[in-house]
Amino acid sequence: MNSGSKGRKKRWYDIGLRYALNGLIESIKTERNMKVHITATVIAIILAFVLKLSVMEWMILLLTIAMVIGMELVNTALEHALDYVAPERSSEIKIAKDIAASSVLLLSIVAFVIGLLLFLPKFIAFLT
Ligand SMILES: Nc1ncnc2c1ncn2[C@@H]1O[C@H](COP(=O)(O)OP(=O)(O)OP(=O)(O)O)[C@@H](O)[C@H]1O
């Protein structure tokens, strides 16, 4: 299949997956928050295997992880775009960035509570 005026052959990884993976890798490399989210995700997934979550609990866990990481990615994209279009300090940019950051904070708190609800009872049962 041709990819338009250049007539270059379009490969499967040109359909956006390559760019999406690049975005994910870039944000993990550059964003401290993303490293925290990925670490928490790995710990949660190991715990989920050890404590044998049910299918429904796995679905809740995976949705929660996707929501937090997805929101962090959107927040990071917004920060980059704002830094490019308005590199100077301004109160409007501050408000915009603070609001975007608060969406990640809100989801992170909810994810923490969901983690406690999912894991704590099983952890206590596992120990007793
Ligand atoms: N252009 C700006 N004008 C005003 N405040 C800003 C601006 N950029 C960032 N801030 C403030 O700094 C906070 C963190 O912003 P951001 O995550 O982009 O980090 P940064 O300012 O680039 O610095 P660092 O990443 O080193 O903490 C924002 O929530 C906002 O309060």
The ligand as an SDF file (V2000), in Angstrom:
LIG
                    3D

 31 33  0  0  0  0  0  0  0  0999 V2000
    5.2850   28.6350   32.1140 N   0  0  0  0  0  0  0  0  0  0  0  0
    4.9000   28.5570   33.4040 C   0  0  0  0  0  0  0  0  0  0  0  0
    4.3390   29.6200   34.0000 N   0  0  0  0  0  0  0  0  0  0  0  0
    3.9390   29.5460   35.2910 C   0  0  0  0  0  0  0  0  0  0  0  0
    4.0560   28.4450   36.0760 N   0  0  0  0  0  0  0  0  0  0  0  0
    4.5940   27.3460   35.5220 C   0  0  0  0  0  0  0  0  0  0  0  0
    5.0540   27.3300   34.1640 C   0  0  0  0  0  0  0  0  0  0  0  0
    5.5480   26.0970   33.9030 N   0  0  0  0  0  0  0  0  0  0  0  0
    5.3920   25.3920   35.0210 C   0  0  0  0  0  0  0  0  0  0  0  0
    4.8390   26.1080   35.9930 N   0  0  0  0  0  0  0  0  0  0  0  0
    4.5040   25.6670   37.3660 C   0  0  0  0  0  0  0  0  0  0  0  0
    5.3510   24.5840   37.6900 O   0  0  0  0  0  0  0  0  0  0  0  0
    4.5540   23.3990   37.9090 C   0  0  0  0  0  0  0  0  0  0  0  0
    5.2890   22.2220   37.3480 C   0  0  0  0  0  0  0  0  0  0  0  0
    5.3570   22.3860   35.9480 O   0  0  0  0  0  0  0  0  0  0  0  0
    6.1250   21.3620   35.0350 P   0  0  0  0  0  0  0  0  0  0  0  0
    5.6990   19.9770   35.4280 O   0  0  0  0  0  0  0  0  0  0  0  0
    6.0180   21.7610   33.6320 O   0  0  0  0  0  0  0  0  0  0  0  0
    7.5780   21.5080   35.5510 O   0  0  0  0  0  0  0  0  0  0  0  0
    8.6240   22.6600   35.2600 P   0  0  0  0  0  0  0  0  0  0  0  0
    8.0850   24.0190   35.6220 O   0  0  0  0  0  0  0  0  0  0  0  0
    9.0830   22.4860   33.8420 O   0  0  0  0  0  0  0  0  0  0  0  0
    9.7520   22.2890   36.2690 O   0  0  0  0  0  0  0  0  0  0  0  0
   10.1780   20.8710   36.7930 P   0  0  0  0  0  0  0  0  0  0  0  0
    9.7450   19.8520   35.7840 O   0  0  0  0  0  0  0  0  0  0  0  0
   11.6620   20.9770   36.9280 O   0  0  0  0  0  0  0  0  0  0  0  0
    9.4810   20.7210   38.1300 O   0  0  0  0  0  0  0  0  0  0  0  0
    3.2250   23.6790   37.2180 C   0  0  0  0  0  0  0  0  0  0  0  0
    2.1500   22.9310   37.7810 O   0  0  0  0  0  0  0  0  0  0  0  0
    3.0610   25.1620   37.4400 C   0  0  0  0  0  0  0  0  0  0  0  0
    2.5610   25.4410   38.7450 O   0  0  0  0  0  0  0  0  0  0  0  0
  1  2  1  0
  2  3  1  0
  2  7  2  0
  3  4  2  0
  4  5  1  0
  5  6  2  0
  6  7  1  0
  6 10  1  0
  7  8  1  0
  8  9  2  0
  9 10  1  0
 10 11  1  0
 11 12  1  0
 11 30  1  0
 12 13  1  0
 13 14  1  0
 13 28  1  0
 14 15  1  0
 15 16  1  0
 16 17  2  0
 16 18  1  0
 16 19  1  0
 19 20  1  0
 20 21  2  0
 20 22  1  0
 20 23  1  0
 23 24  1  0
 24 25  2  0
 24 26  1  0
 24 27  1  0
 28 29  1  0
 28 30  1  0
 30 31  1  0
M  END
$$$$
